[in-house]
Amino acid sequence: MSLDAKFEERWSGALNVTLTGRLDSQTVTQLAASFREKVSVTTEYLIFDFTELTYINSVAIKLILLCRKMMDSRGGKIVATCGKSQIRKAIEIVHLLPDENIFDTLKEANEHIDKIREDQSAAVARCLDQADEFGQFLP
């Protein structure tokens, strides 16, 4: 069986990656090439949908781990949907992602990312308000 990888930009900086089929030594190079093409320096959030993935091996897990390290280095996040599948068990066993970043559905994962984005926007707004208040005391 092959791998089908679909990349969909949710909004600028957030990319849904839906994988269907087998992610193994034969298909991982295809996915790596797609990442090089689709993931840019402005990508802040990767949302993997593994619900239709039927198999994942250690080479594929290494690729996802490299993506996580890349995203961590730029302050980004990776979340994944796995349902209750064997894929989820594999991800949990190797601690590929923190438990709070693994969801049952794509809707839940996207809501989580949206909440993080809203919290960050609110924090920036508070900082700007504080800077305006501080500026009132400057000559």
N, C-alpha and C positions, 0 to 999 in steps of 0.2 A: 504494500500500500504506500502511497505517496503522502506528501504533506501539502496542504493548501494553507497559505498564509495571507490573510487579508489585513491591510493597514488602513485605518480610518481615523482621520483627525477629528477629535471631538470639538476642540477649540484650539486656538493657537497655543502650542506648548503641551497639549495632551493627545496622546496617540493610543487608540485601541488596536491591539494586535490579536486577531482571532486565528487560532491554529486548529486545523482539522486534519486528522490522520495520525501518522507516526512521526515522531521527532527522534531520529536515531542518527547513527553515523553516516547513513546515506543521504539524509535530508537536511542535516544540520548546516552543511555548506550553503545550501539554497537559502536557508533562513538567515545565515550570517550575511550573505550578499544582499538580501532584502533589507536587513538592518542598516547596512552601510548606505544604501540608497534612500531609505525612508526616515531614519532617525537623524535629526539635525542637532546642532549645538543649542538650538532654542527649545528642544524637547525637554520639558520638565517632569512629565508624568508618562510612564508606560503602564498601560492597563492590559495585562495578558488575559485572554479568555482561553483557558485550557479545557473547557467543558466538553469539547468534541475531540480532544486529543485522546488517542487510544493507547499510546505507548510513548515513553520517554526514557532515554538511557543516560549514562553518565557523561557522555560527550555533550549531549544536549543540555544537561544540567549545568555543565561548565560554561556553556555559552550564555545561559540565563544569568549565571553568577557573574560573568564578565559584564553583562549589561547592568546588573545591580551595582557593581563597583563603579562603573562609569557614571551611573545616575547619582550614586552617593557622593562621588567626587565633585559633582556640580550642584549638590543640594536638591537633587530631584528625588522622585519616589517611584517605586514599582509596586503595583498591586496585581493580584491574580485571582481569577475565578476558577474553581476546580470542581464545584459540586461536592459530592461525597465519593469521588472516584479514587482509583488506585494512584492516579497522578497526584492527587492531594496528599496521599500517604507518603509518596516518594518525596515530595517537596517538604513535608513536615519532618521526615526522618533526617534529611540532610540539612535542615534549617536553611533552606534556600531563601526564604522570606520570613520575616517576623509573623507570628500568628495573626496579629491584628491587620496584616496586609493580605490575608487570604480570605476570599469570600465565596459564597455558594453561587451567586449570580452576577452577571455583568452589571445589572442595575444597581446592586449593592456596592460593587466596586466603584462605579461611576459616581454614586452618591457620596461615597467616602472621599474621593478625589475632589468633588465639588465643595464639600465641607472644608477640606484643607485649604482650598483656594479661597473660599470666603473668609476663613479665619486669617489667612495671610493678608488679604485685602483690608480687613478690619484693623489688623495690627499696623499696617502701613498708614492707614487713615489716622489712627491714634497718634502715631509718631509725627505725622505732618501737623496735626492739631497742636501737639506739644511744642513743636518747633515754632509754630505761629505765636503761641503764647509766650515762649521764650524771647522771640523777636521783638515783642512789645517793650521789653526792658532794655533793649539795645539802642544806643543813640543813632 
